[in-house]
Amino acid sequence: MKTGDNTEEEWISKSQRKRVCESLQKISDRLLKLKPDELALIDLPDELKNALQEAHHIHSNSALKRQRQYLGKIMRSCDSEKIQQQLVWIQGTEKTGGEKPVRDKTKAPADLPDAIGV
């Protein structure tokens, strides 16, 4: 337990901070995989846009790893939930080819037993 201005609820363990940073880095990795026209659809801060553009020009694995860590650092100061929602929307419409909702393939359609004669 820390003393001073911080209360017990505000204190975050080092492991939790690492998990948060890793999740932000995964979001930035997903942003790196987008095409430039898809990336333009997402409302990103200029610093993050520039860092993503630089990452596309890097071919060295170690330099790309450092750039990915830098992207994660930038993501900490951004509204990552908003970016993730936009990313999910873009990837969802990409798979369906329009603004249709993505069907959950793990669930069978309601009329499946009738179609197979059960």
N, C-alpha and C positions, 0 to 999 in steps of 0.2 A: 504494500500500500504506500502510495506516495503522499507526501505532505505538501502544503502550499495551495496554489490555485487549482491544481488538478484534483478532481474527485475520482473515486474508484471507477465510476462509470466511464469517465473520459480516458482512462488509461487503456492502452491497447498493447498487447504483447508483441514482441518482435516477430514471432511466428505469424501472427495475424496480419501484421504490416507486410510481411513477405508474401502472404497469400493474396492480399489486395494488389500488391505491385505485380505479381505474376498474372493475375486476372486482367489487369490493365494492359500488360504487355501482350496478352493473347488477343485482346481487342485490337491493339495496334497491328498485330500480325495479320489479323483478318482484314484490316484496312489496307495493308500492303498487297494483299492478294487481289484487291479490286482493280478493275480496269479504270483508266483515267476518267472516262465519261461517267462511270458509276460513282467514283470518288467525288466528282464535282457536284453530285446530288446531295452530298452530306454537308451539313453546316459545320465546318471545322475552323478553329482559330488559325490565323496565318502562320504562326510558328509551327503548328502541327502539320499543316499543308506543306510547308517548306521542308520540314524534316522527312516527310513521306516521299517527296520528290527526290531528295538527296539519297534516300535509301534505295530507290529504284536504280540509281546510277552506280551503286556500290556492288562490286563483284567478289571482293575478298571476304571469306567467311568470318574472320575475326573482326574486321571492320564492320560487317553487317550485324554481328552480334552486339558490338558496342552501340551501333545506331539503333538497334531494337531496344536496348536498355534506355537510351536517350528518349526514344518515343514513349516508353513507359513512364519516364520521369515527366514528360510534358503532359501525358494523359492524367497525371495526378492533379494538375491544376485546371483541367478541363471538366466540363459537365459530361462525364463518361457514360452516365445512364442515357442521356439524350443521344449521344453518338451511337451507343449500342442499339437503341431502339431504331434509329435510322438505318443502321447496318442490317439489322434483322429484316426490316421492311424491304430494303434493296435486295437482299439475298432471297427473300421469300417471293418477290415479284419476278426475280430472275429465273427461279425454278419453274414458276407457273406460266411465265410469258405474259403476264399482265397483272391486274390488281385483284386477282382471284385469291381467296384464302387458301392456304396450304392445307391439304387433307392429311390427317394423321394416318399413315400407312400401317400402323400397328393395330388399328381397329378395323374390323371388317364392316362393310356396308350393311345396313339393316336388312336389305333384301337379299343378302347372300344365301341364306338357307333355302329360299324359294327358288333361286336361280340354279342351285345344284340338286334340287329335288329332295330335300330333307324335310 
